[in-house]
Amino acid sequence: MKTRLSQLNLSQRHLDIIEMANQSGFLSTDELSKAFKVTAQTIRRDINELCDKGLLRRYHGGAGLASSVENVDYPTRQILNHEAKIRIARMVADYIPDNASLFINIGTTTEEVAKALRDHKNLRVITNNLNVASLLCDNPNFEVIVAGGVVRTDRGVIGESTIDFVRQFKVDYGIIGISGIDADGTLLDFDYREVRVAQAIIENARQIILVTDHTKFGCNPMVRLCHISEIDVLFTDRQPPESILAELGKANIEVHVSDSAEEAFPQ
């Protein structure tokens, strides 16, 4: 992991700055300088590096969240909060029984879930993610079914034929990722074509499992998937913000938090 981080020049301070931006939206240079006890010149250098990678956007006097219309590139998404995604995936693997049928959609967290499921028995997996298919197809106890359609550079499959394919099935669990969760509980993503496939998954699974790390809380991509009340279970690595917890509580959504000794079940 450290080697992969160094290849992208993402120091721990860089990761902390990204997390603070996700929580606050805008960060001033002076604020960051005081928080990390480094010079303003050092912070400006950090901001420039993060902006060059598309992780932040420069503003006068500081930086803020990156564009709501363009996602971070796939190799960077693989690395960001990787350990948290592994912890989330292990919880999901413990939750999913053998002999189950699943949808697994596009995303780096769902790919970690696929890795964590490799020792299960007799799973039937339908996916529009070629990375997921590659991770699972070597298990002779699995049947892996891949949706057809347009293949993106991150090996996600999208398009009308993908939606039609998904609608042929009714499965036990739909495992979906997301790029952002607004304060009002709206699930958001960047690609409307990916969202339409995810909506078909939600319509055709008996139980919807949302997997997301804490950095997605408060992020605001522009394409609406659904409201968080339409899922059944949330797996994450930290307690959601109060506004999102309130929405989860209203809908009695089951919540599993990986860094807590106990699972939370809002009432």
C-alpha positions as CSV (number, residue, x, y, z in Angstrom):
1,M,0.0,0.0,0.0
2,K,2.8,2.5,0.9
3,T,4.5,1.8,-2.4
4,R,1.3,2.5,-4.3
5,L,0.8,5.7,-2.4
6,S,4.3,6.9,-3.1
7,Q,3.8,6.3,-6.8
8,L,1.0,8.8,-6.7
9,N,2.8,11.1,-4.3
10,L,-0.1,10.9,-1.9
11,S,1.3,11.5,1.6
12,Q,-0.7,11.1,4.8
13,R,-1.1,14.9,4.9
14,H,-2.5,14.8,1.4
15,L,-5.1,12.2,2.4
16,D,-5.9,14.2,5.5
17,I,-6.4,17.4,3.4
18,I,-8.8,15.4,1.1
19,E,-10.8,14.2,4.0
20,M,-11.0,17.7,5.5
21,A,-12.2,19.0,2.1
22,N,-14.9,16.3,2.0
23,Q,-16.1,17.4,5.4
24,S,-15.9,21.2,5.0
25,G,-16.1,21.8,1.3
26,F,-13.6,24.7,1.3
27,L,-10.3,25.0,3.1
28,S,-8.2,28.1,3.4
29,T,-4.5,28.0,3.1
30,D,-4.1,29.7,6.5
31,E,-6.5,27.1,8.1
32,L,-4.5,24.2,6.7
33,S,-1.1,25.7,7.6
34,K,-2.3,26.0,11.2
35,A,-3.9,22.5,11.3
36,F,-0.7,20.8,10.0
37,K,1.8,23.2,11.6
38,V,3.6,23.8,8.3
39,T,4.2,26.9,6.2
40,A,1.7,28.4,3.9
41,Q,4.1,27.7,1.0
42,T,4.1,24.0,1.9
43,I,0.3,23.9,1.9
44,R,0.2,25.7,-1.5
45,R,2.5,23.0,-2.8
46,D,0.2,20.3,-1.4
47,I,-2.9,22.0,-3.0
48,N,-1.2,22.3,-6.3
49,E,-0.3,18.5,-6.3
50,L,-3.8,17.5,-5.3
51,C,-5.4,19.8,-7.9
52,D,-3.1,18.4,-10.6
53,K,-4.5,14.9,-9.7
54,G,-8.0,16.2,-9.9
55,L,-8.6,15.6,-6.2
56,L,-9.2,19.2,-5.3
57,R,-10.0,22.5,-7.1
58,R,-8.1,25.7,-6.5
59,Y,-9.9,28.8,-5.2
60,H,-8.7,32.2,-4.1
61,G,-7.1,31.7,-0.7
62,G,-7.3,27.9,-0.6
63,A,-9.0,24.9,-2.3
64,G,-12.2,23.0,-2.3
65,L,-13.9,19.9,-3.5
66,A,-13.2,18.8,-7.0
67,S,-15.7,19.0,-9.8
68,S,-19.2,17.7,-9.3
69,V,-19.3,16.6,-13.0
70,E,-16.0,14.6,-13.2
71,N,-14.9,11.7,-11.0
72,V,-11.3,11.1,-9.7
73,D,-9.4,8.8,-12.1
74,Y,-9.7,5.1,-11.4
75,P,-6.1,4.3,-10.2
76,T,-6.4,7.0,-7.6
77,R,-9.8,5.8,-6.5
78,Q,-8.3,2.3,-6.0
79,I,-5.8,3.7,-3.5
80,L,-7.8,6.3,-1.6
81,N,-9.0,4.9,1.7
82,H,-8.0,1.4,0.6
83,E,-7.8,-0.1,4.1
84,A,-11.2,1.3,5.0
85,K,-12.7,-0.4,1.9
86,I,-11.1,-3.7,2.9
87,R,-12.7,-3.5,6.3
88,I,-16.0,-2.7,4.8
89,A,-15.7,-5.6,2.4
90,R,-14.9,-8.1,5.2
91,M,-18.1,-7.0,7.0
92,V,-20.2,-7.5,3.8
93,A,-18.6,-11.0,3.2
94,D,-19.6,-12.0,6.8
95,Y,-23.1,-10.8,6.1
96,I,-23.6,-12.6,2.7
97,P,-24.4,-16.3,3.1
98,D,-23.3,-19.1,0.9
99,N,-25.7,-20.2,-1.9
100,A,-26.8,-16.6,-2.6
101,S,-27.5,-14.7,-5.8
102,L,-26.0,-11.2,-6.1
103,F,-25.7,-8.2,-8.3
104,I,-22.4,-6.4,-7.9
105,N,-22.0,-3.0,-9.7
106,I,-19.2,-0.7,-10.6
107,G,-16.8,0.7,-7.9
108,T,-13.5,0.2,-6.1
109,T,-15.4,-0.7,-2.9
110,T,-17.5,-3.3,-4.6
111,E,-14.4,-4.7,-6.1
112,E,-13.0,-5.2,-2.5
113,V,-16.2,-6.9,-1.6
114,A,-15.7,-9.3,-4.6
115,K,-12.2,-10.1,-3.2
116,A,-13.7,-10.8,0.2
117,L,-16.3,-13.1,-1.2
118,R,-13.9,-15.4,-3.0
119,D,-14.0,-18.1,-0.3
120,H,-17.8,-18.4,-0.3
121,K,-19.6,-21.4,-1.8
122,N,-22.1,-21.6,-4.6
123,L,-22.6,-17.9,-5.3
124,R,-24.3,-16.8,-8.5
125,V,-23.0,-13.3,-9.3
126,I,-24.3,-11.0,-12.0
127,T,-22.1,-8.0,-12.6
128,N,-21.5,-5.1,-14.9
129,N,-17.9,-4.8,-13.6
130,L,-15.3,-6.7,-15.5
131,N,-12.9,-6.4,-12.6
132,V,-15.4,-8.1,-10.3
133,A,-15.9,-10.9,-12.9
134,S,-12.1,-11.4,-13.2
135,L,-11.8,-11.6,-9.4
136,L,-14.5,-14.2,-9.0
137,C,-14.4,-16.4,-12.1
138,D,-11.7,-18.7,-10.9
139,N,-13.8,-20.1,-8.1
140,P,-15.4,-23.3,-9.5
141,N,-18.3,-23.0,-7.0
142,F,-19.4,-19.7,-8.5
143,E,-21.4,-18.9,-11.6
144,V,-20.4,-15.4,-12.8
145,I,-22.6,-13.7,-15.4
146,V,-21.3,-10.6,-17.1
147,A,-23.7,-7.9,-18.5
148,G,-23.0,-6.7,-22.0
149,G,-22.7,-3.1,-23.1
150,V,-20.2,-0.3,-23.5
151,V,-17.0,-0.9,-21.5
152,R,-15.5,2.1,-19.8
153,T,-11.7,2.6,-19.1
154,D,-12.3,1.4,-15.5
155,R,-13.8,-1.8,-16.9
156,G,-17.3,-0.9,-15.9
157,V,-20.0,-1.9,-18.4
158,I,-22.9,0.5,-19.1
159,G,-25.6,1.3,-21.6
160,E,-29.1,0.3,-22.6
161,S,-28.2,-3.4,-23.2
162,T,-26.7,-3.5,-19.7
163,I,-30.0,-2.3,-18.2
164,D,-32.0,-4.8,-20.2
165,F,-29.7,-7.6,-19.2
166,V,-30.0,-6.7,-15.4
167,R,-33.8,-6.7,-15.7
168,Q,-33.9,-10.3,-16.7
169,F,-33.0,-11.4,-13.1
170,K,-34.3,-11.2,-9.6
171,V,-31.6,-11.8,-7.0
172,D,-31.2,-12.0,-3.2
173,Y,-28.7,-9.1,-2.8
174,G,-27.8,-6.1,-4.8
175,I,-24.4,-4.7,-3.8
176,I,-23.8,-1.1,-5.0
177,G,-21.3,1.6,-4.5
178,I,-21.8,5.4,-4.8
179,S,-19.7,8.5,-5.4
180,G,-21.5,10.8,-3.0
181,I,-24.2,11.1,-0.4
182,D,-25.7,14.5,0.1
183,A,-26.7,15.8,3.5
184,D,-30.4,15.1,2.8
185,G,-29.6,11.5,2.0
186,T,-29.6,11.6,-1.7
187,L,-27.2,9.1,-3.3
188,L,-25.3,10.8,-6.2
189,D,-22.9,9.7,-8.9
190,F,-21.1,11.2,-11.9
191,D,-22.2,9.0,-14.9
192,Y,-26.0,9.0,-15.6
193,R,-25.5,5.7,-17.6
194,E,-23.9,4.0,-14.6
195,V,-26.7,5.4,-12.4
196,R,-29.4,3.9,-14.7
197,V,-27.8,0.4,-14.3
198,A,-27.7,0.9,-10.6
199,Q,-31.3,1.8,-10.6
200,A,-32.1,-1.4,-12.4
201,I,-30.2,-3.3,-9.8
202,I,-32.2,-1.7,-7.0
203,E,-35.4,-2.6,-8.8
204,N,-34.4,-6.2,-9.2
205,A,-32.8,-7.2,-5.9
206,R,-34.6,-8.3,-2.7
207,Q,-32.2,-6.6,-0.5
208,I,-30.0,-3.6,-1.4
209,I,-26.6,-3.2,0.3
210,L,-24.8,0.1,0.0
211,V,-21.0,0.0,0.5
212,T,-19.2,3.3,0.9
213,D,-16.3,4.8,2.9
214,H,-16.8,7.9,5.0
215,T,-15.3,10.3,2.4
216,K,-18.4,10.0,0.3
217,F,-20.6,11.6,2.9
218,G,-21.2,15.2,1.9
219,C,-19.8,14.7,-1.6
220,N,-22.0,16.1,-4.3
221,P,-21.8,14.6,-7.8
222,M,-24.5,15.9,-10.1
223,V,-26.5,12.7,-11.0
224,R,-29.2,11.4,-8.7
225,L,-29.4,7.7,-8.1
226,C,-32.1,7.5,-5.4
227,H,-32.7,8.5,-1.7
228,I,-30.8,6.5,1.0
229,S,-34.2,5.3,2.3
230,E,-34.4,3.0,-0.7
231,I,-31.5,0.8,0.4
232,D,-31.8,-1.8,3.1
233,V,-28.3,-2.0,4.6
234,L,-25.4,0.4,4.8
235,F,-21.8,-0.7,5.3
236,T,-19.3,2.0,6.0
237,D,-16.1,2.7,8.0
238,R,-17.2,5.6,10.2
239,Q,-20.4,6.8,11.7
240,P,-22.3,9.0,9.2
241,P,-22.9,12.7,9.8
242,E,-26.0,13.6,11.9
243,S,-28.1,14.7,9.0
244,I,-27.6,11.4,7.2
245,L,-28.0,9.4,10.4
246,A,-31.4,11.1,10.8
247,E,-32.4,10.0,7.3
248,L,-31.2,6.4,8.0
249,G,-33.2,6.4,11.2
250,K,-36.4,7.6,9.6
251,A,-36.3,4.7,7.2
252,N,-35.0,2.2,9.8
253,I,-32.0,1.4,7.7
254,E,-29.6,-1.2,9.1
255,V,-26.1,0.4,9.5
256,H,-22.8,-1.5,10.0
257,V,-19.7,0.6,10.9
258,S,-16.3,-1.1,10.7
259,D,-14.4,1.0,13.2
260,S,-17.0,0.4,15.9
261,A,-17.1,-2.6,18.2
262,E,-20.9,-2.5,17.8
263,E,-23.2,-2.3,14.8
264,A,-25.6,0.6,14.8
265,F,-29.3,0.1,14.0
266,P,-31.0,3.5,13.8
267,Q,-34.6,3.5,15.0
